[in-house]
Amino acid sequence: MEIYGRVFNNLHYYGASTGRWAGRGFQLHNLPRASVEDPASYIDAFNNFEPVDDPVNIAKALIRPMIKAPEGYKLIVSDYSSIENRLLAWAAKDEDALELFRTGGDQYVDMASFMYHKPVAEITSKERLVGKIIILGCGYGMGAKRFVETAKTWGVHLSQSEALVSVNAYRERYYLVKKLWYKLKDCAVMAIQNPGQTYAYNRCSFRVVKCRAGNRWLVLNLPSGRNLFYMDPYVSEDAYGLVPGHHGTNPYTKKWARLKLIPGRITENVIQALARDIMANGLLQISENMPEVRLLASCHDEAIAEIKDEGEALNSQMLYRFDKHLCHIPEWAKGLPLKSEGWVGERYRK
């Protein structure tokens, strides 16, 4: 016997400092990625207390499929494709990378081709995997030491020298992204040193203001028009020069502390905040233009909703419209090549 119900209040609006939704209660953002063929049969087996092989891992793989549409409905789910990489290229004004996305190119293969000095057509699956790790790992300034550990989680074992070659290859191929890191850092430093003055690079600007309570804030104005705020900013110096910082809650210790705004962290804040604004805009577009869709949640860069089951052909048309509205480009993001990929089905999956 199946029991249906709704889960409420499991997303916290503006729960993250970048404005993103944060998970609460039933943690939709951290569900296991494992999957199984024909989850319904395994769910029936568990409900009927029938034996299954490897029950712990099977049960883990059934957490997502336990989320299902009510009878007569289907889930409609769509996920932005490489949205942070696309936004990173857009924020850096890297027209070559943007054109690669517009023409449907594979950024991982392109990175591997650049690194191994081989034509795109000759890149192997293993080389593409290395290109993927580089793209996903190095966009926010990751160094060689950490890259070794990151690659290891993907089952790729690199020496320190191989990791250094990989990191340097990214920074050479995407030199405009590297420039973005340090220009944003320099703007933040100048703004802290010169309160009241505005310093901008590309589509972002920084200034320091005082609130009514007398507290100083570093204000980062995003291309979307929204602001990020950093309390009681300061400038320190390390082996790499002047570094901006602020006071806030340490994400690991959960204690109040001085936090450095290293170049990669500033850039990551900008990109993740913009990804949030793109998602919010897309959800509003769906809400305003598709009243037949019931929005349920968002999970990272994924929109989740439900529709009445009208048959495969009509469901496919609905998905086309869903993707179209989700990828609506707001005026501030002109030139951003957005893409999403979705599916319609009974049970939730990754």
C-alpha positions as CSV (number, residue, x, y, z in Angstrom):
1,M,0.0,0.0,0.0
2,E,1.4,3.4,-1.0
3,I,0.8,6.5,1.2
4,Y,0.9,9.9,-0.5
5,G,1.7,13.2,1.2
6,R,3.3,16.5,0.7
7,V,6.5,17.8,2.3
8,F,6.4,21.5,3.2
9,N,8.9,24.1,4.3
10,N,12.0,22.3,3.2
11,L,13.5,25.3,1.3
12,H,14.7,28.4,3.0
13,Y,14.4,31.5,0.8
14,Y,17.6,33.5,0.6
15,G,19.1,30.9,3.0
16,A,22.6,31.4,1.6
17,S,24.6,34.6,1.6
18,T,24.5,34.7,-2.2
19,G,20.7,34.7,-2.1
20,R,20.3,31.0,-3.0
21,W,17.7,28.8,-1.5
22,A,19.0,26.6,1.3
23,G,17.7,23.2,2.3
24,R,15.8,22.6,5.6
25,G,14.3,19.4,7.1
26,F,14.1,16.8,4.3
27,Q,17.3,17.9,2.7
28,L,16.5,17.9,-1.0
29,H,19.9,19.5,-1.9
30,N,21.9,16.6,-0.5
31,L,20.1,13.4,-1.7
32,P,22.3,10.5,-2.8
33,R,23.0,10.4,-6.5
34,A,22.9,6.5,-6.7
35,S,20.2,5.0,-8.9
36,V,18.7,1.6,-9.9
37,E,16.8,0.3,-12.8
38,D,13.1,-0.1,-12.2
39,P,12.9,1.5,-8.8
40,A,9.2,0.7,-8.5
41,S,9.9,-3.0,-8.2
42,Y,12.5,-2.5,-5.4
43,I,10.1,-0.2,-3.6
44,D,7.4,-2.9,-3.7
45,A,10.0,-5.5,-2.5
46,F,10.8,-3.3,0.5
47,N,7.2,-2.6,1.3
48,N,6.4,-6.3,1.1
49,F,9.5,-7.2,3.3
50,E,11.0,-9.2,0.4
51,P,14.8,-9.9,0.4
52,V,17.0,-7.8,-1.9
53,D,20.7,-8.0,-2.6
54,D,22.8,-5.2,-1.1
55,P,19.8,-3.6,0.8
56,V,21.6,-0.7,2.3
57,N,22.9,0.7,-1.1
58,I,19.6,-0.2,-2.8
59,A,17.7,1.7,-0.1
60,K,20.0,4.7,-0.6
61,A,19.3,4.6,-4.4
62,L,15.6,4.6,-3.7
63,I,15.5,7.9,-1.8
64,R,15.0,10.0,-4.9
65,P,12.5,7.7,-6.6
66,M,10.4,7.7,-3.4
67,I,9.5,11.3,-4.4
68,K,6.7,10.8,-7.0
69,A,3.9,12.6,-8.6
70,P,0.3,12.1,-7.4
71,E,-1.9,9.8,-9.4
72,G,-2.9,11.4,-12.8
73,Y,0.1,13.7,-12.7
74,K,3.8,13.7,-13.7
75,L,6.9,15.5,-12.5
76,I,8.4,17.9,-14.9
77,V,12.1,18.6,-14.0
78,S,14.7,20.6,-15.9
79,D,18.3,21.4,-15.0
80,Y,20.4,24.3,-16.3
81,S,23.3,23.0,-18.4
82,S,26.8,24.2,-17.1
83,I,25.2,27.4,-15.9
84,E,28.2,28.4,-13.7
85,N,30.7,27.8,-16.5
86,R,28.5,29.8,-18.9
87,L,28.1,32.7,-16.4
88,L,31.8,32.6,-15.7
89,A,32.6,33.1,-19.4
90,W,29.9,35.8,-19.6
91,A,31.1,37.7,-16.6
92,A,34.7,37.5,-17.9
93,K,33.5,38.6,-21.4
94,D,35.2,35.6,-22.9
95,E,33.6,35.6,-26.4
96,D,35.5,32.5,-27.5
97,A,34.1,30.4,-24.7
98,L,30.6,31.9,-25.1
99,E,30.7,31.1,-28.8
100,L,31.7,27.5,-27.9
101,F,28.5,27.3,-25.8
102,R,26.3,28.9,-28.5
103,T,27.4,26.4,-31.1
104,G,26.9,23.4,-28.9
105,G,30.6,22.6,-28.3
106,D,31.8,20.4,-25.5
107,Q,33.8,22.6,-23.1
108,Y,35.5,19.5,-21.5
109,V,36.7,18.2,-24.8
110,D,37.9,21.7,-25.8
111,M,39.9,22.0,-22.5
112,A,41.4,18.6,-23.0
113,S,42.3,19.5,-26.6
114,F,44.1,22.6,-25.4
115,M,45.9,20.8,-22.7
116,Y,47.0,17.7,-24.7
117,H,47.7,19.7,-27.9
118,K,45.4,17.3,-29.8
119,P,42.5,17.8,-32.3
120,V,39.1,17.7,-30.7
121,A,38.2,14.6,-32.7
122,E,41.1,12.7,-31.2
123,I,40.4,13.3,-27.5
124,T,39.8,10.1,-25.6
125,S,37.2,9.6,-22.9
126,K,39.9,9.6,-20.2
127,E,41.3,12.8,-21.5
128,R,37.9,14.4,-21.6
129,L,37.4,13.4,-18.0
130,V,40.6,15.3,-17.1
131,G,39.3,18.2,-19.1
132,K,36.0,18.0,-17.1
133,I,37.8,18.0,-13.8
134,I,39.9,21.0,-14.8
135,I,36.8,23.0,-15.9
136,L,34.8,22.1,-12.8
137,G,37.6,22.5,-10.4
138,C,39.7,25.5,-11.6
139,G,37.1,28.2,-12.3
140,Y,37.5,29.8,-8.9
141,G,41.2,29.7,-8.6
142,M,41.9,26.2,-7.3
143,G,45.7,25.5,-6.9
144,A,47.6,22.4,-7.8
145,K,47.7,20.9,-4.3
146,R,43.9,20.9,-3.9
147,F,43.5,19.9,-7.6
148,V,45.3,16.6,-6.8
149,E,42.7,15.8,-4.1
150,T,39.8,16.9,-6.3
151,A,41.0,14.6,-9.2
152,K,41.3,11.7,-6.7
153,T,37.5,12.0,-5.9
154,W,36.9,11.3,-9.6
155,G,39.2,8.3,-9.7
156,V,42.0,10.2,-11.4
157,H,45.4,10.1,-9.7
158,L,47.7,13.0,-10.6
159,S,51.2,13.9,-9.4
160,Q,51.8,17.4,-8.1
161,S,53.5,18.4,-11.3
162,E,50.7,17.0,-13.5
163,A,48.2,18.9,-11.4
164,L,50.3,22.1,-11.8
165,V,50.3,21.6,-15.6
166,S,46.5,21.2,-15.5
167,V,45.9,24.3,-13.4
168,N,48.2,26.4,-15.6
169,A,46.5,25.1,-18.7
170,Y,43.2,26.3,-17.4
171,R,44.6,29.7,-16.6
172,E,46.2,30.0,-20.0
173,R,43.1,28.9,-21.9
174,Y,40.8,31.0,-19.8
175,Y,43.1,34.0,-19.1
176,L,40.1,36.3,-19.1
177,V,38.6,34.3,-16.2
178,K,41.9,34.6,-14.4
179,K,41.9,38.4,-15.1
180,L,38.3,38.5,-13.6
181,W,39.5,37.0,-10.3
182,Y,42.2,39.6,-9.7
183,K,40.3,42.6,-11.1
184,L,37.4,42.0,-8.7
185,K,39.8,41.6,-5.9
186,D,41.5,44.8,-6.8
187,C,38.2,46.7,-6.9
188,A,37.3,45.4,-3.5
189,V,40.6,46.5,-2.0
190,M,40.3,50.0,-3.6
191,A,36.7,50.4,-2.4
192,I,37.7,49.4,1.2
193,Q,40.7,51.8,1.2
194,N,38.6,54.7,-0.3
195,P,35.1,54.6,1.4
196,G,32.4,56.2,-0.6
197,Q,34.1,55.7,-3.9
198,T,32.9,53.1,-6.5
199,Y,35.2,50.8,-8.3
200,A,34.0,48.6,-11.2
201,Y,35.1,45.9,-13.5
202,N,33.1,44.5,-16.3
203,R,29.6,44.3,-14.9
204,C,30.3,44.4,-11.2
205,S,31.0,47.3,-8.8
206,F,32.2,47.8,-5.2
207,R,31.8,50.5,-2.7
208,V,31.8,50.8,1.1
209,V,28.8,52.4,2.9
210,K,27.6,52.9,6.5
211,C,24.2,51.7,7.6
212,R,22.0,53.6,10.1
213,A,23.5,51.5,13.0
214,G,27.0,52.9,12.0
215,N,28.3,49.6,10.7
216,R,30.5,49.6,7.6
217,W,29.6,47.3,4.7
218,L,31.4,46.4,1.5
219,V,28.6,46.4,-1.1
220,L,29.1,44.3,-4.3
221,N,26.6,45.4,-6.9
222,L,25.8,42.5,-9.3
223,P,24.9,42.8,-13.0
224,S,21.4,41.8,-12.1
225,G,21.1,45.0,-9.9
226,R,21.0,43.0,-6.6
227,N,23.6,43.6,-3.9
228,L,25.8,41.3,-1.8
229,F,27.0,42.7,1.5
230,Y,30.1,42.0,3.5
231,M,30.2,43.4,7.1
232,D,33.1,45.4,8.6
233,P,35.5,45.0,5.6
234,Y,39.2,45.3,6.0
235,V,42.4,44.9,4.0
236,S,45.3,42.7,5.1
237,E,48.5,41.6,3.4
238,D,49.9,38.2,2.7
239,A,52.5,36.7,0.4
240,Y,50.4,37.5,-2.6
241,G,49.8,41.2,-1.8
242,L,46.8,43.0,-0.5
243,V,43.7,40.9,0.3
244,P,40.2,42.2,1.2
245,G,38.3,40.6,4.0
246,H,35.2,41.0,6.2
247,H,33.7,39.7,9.4
248,G,31.1,36.9,9.3
249,T,30.3,33.4,10.3
250,N,32.9,30.8,9.5
251,P,31.1,28.1,7.4
252,Y,33.1,25.3,9.1
253,T,33.4,26.4,12.8
254,K,30.1,28.4,12.7
255,K,31.8,31.0,14.8
256,W,32.2,34.7,14.2
257,A,35.5,35.3,12.5
258,R,37.6,37.4,10.1
259,L,37.1,35.9,6.6
260,K,39.4,36.6,3.6
261,L,37.8,37.5,0.3
262,I,40.4,35.8,-1.9
263,P,39.9,36.3,-5.6
264,G,38.3,33.0,-6.3
265,R,35.8,33.4,-3.5
266,I,34.7,36.8,-4.7
267,T,34.2,35.4,-8.2
268,E,32.4,32.3,-6.8
269,N,30.0,34.6,-4.9
270,V,29.3,36.6,-8.0
271,I,28.6,33.6,-10.2
272,Q,26.5,31.7,-7.7
273,A,24.5,34.8,-7.0
274,L,23.9,35.4,-10.7
275,A,22.9,31.7,-11.1
276,R,20.3,32.2,-8.4
277,D,19.0,35.3,-10.1
278,I,18.7,33.4,-13.4
279,M,16.8,30.6,-11.7
280,A,14.5,33.1,-9.9
281,N,13.7,34.8,-13.2
282,G,13.1,31.5,-14.9
283,L,10.7,30.3,-12.1
284,L,8.8,33.6,-12.4
285,Q,8.5,33.2,-16.1
286,I,7.1,29.7,-15.7
287,S,4.7,30.9,-13.0
288,E,3.4,33.8,-15.1
289,N,3.2,32.0,-18.5
290,M,2.3,28.4,-17.6
291,P,-0.6,28.4,-15.1
292,E,-1.1,24.6,-15.7
293,V,2.3,24.0,-14.1
294,R,2.5,23.7,-10.3
295,L,6.0,24.7,-9.2
296,L,7.2,22.5,-6.3
297,A,10.9,23.3,-5.6
298,S,14.3,24.1,-6.9
299,C,17.4,22.1,-6.2
300,H,20.7,23.8,-7.0
301,D,20.2,24.6,-10.7
302,E,17.2,22.4,-11.2
303,A,13.5,23.4,-11.3
304,I,11.0,20.9,-10.1
305,A,7.2,21.0,-10.9
306,E,4.2,18.8,-11.6
307,I,1.7,18.7,-14.5
308,K,-1.4,16.7,-15.3
309,D,-0.5,13.6,-17.3
310,E,-1.8,14.4,-20.8
311,G,0.0,11.7,-22.7
312,E,3.5,11.5,-24.0
313,A,3.1,14.0,-26.9
314,L,1.5,16.8,-24.9
315,N,3.9,16.2,-22.0
316,S,6.8,16.6,-24.5
317,Q,5.3,19.9,-25.7
318,M,4.9,21.0,-22.1
319,L,8.6,20.3,-21.4
320,Y,9.6,22.3,-24.4
321,R,7.7,25.3,-23.1
322,F,9.0,24.7,-19.6
323,D,12.6,24.8,-20.8
324,K,11.9,27.9,-23.0
325,H,10.6,29.9,-20.0
326,L,13.2,28.6,-17.6
327,C,15.9,29.9,-20.1
328,H,14.4,33.3,-20.6
329,I,17.2,35.8,-20.7
330,P,16.6,38.9,-18.6
331,E,17.7,42.2,-20.0
332,W,20.7,42.4,-17.7
333,A,22.0,39.0,-18.9
334,K,22.0,39.9,-22.7
335,G,24.4,37.6,-24.5
336,L,24.3,34.8,-22.0
337,P,23.9,31.4,-23.8
338,L,21.5,29.6,-21.5
339,K,20.4,26.0,-22.0
340,S,18.5,23.5,-19.9
341,E,17.7,19.8,-20.2
342,G,14.7,18.2,-18.6
343,W,12.4,15.2,-18.4
344,V,8.9,14.3,-17.6
345,G,8.2,11.2,-15.4
346,E,6.5,9.6,-12.5
347,R,9.4,9.4,-10.0
348,Y,12.1,11.9,-9.2
349,R,15.6,11.0,-10.4
350,K,19.0,12.6,-11.1
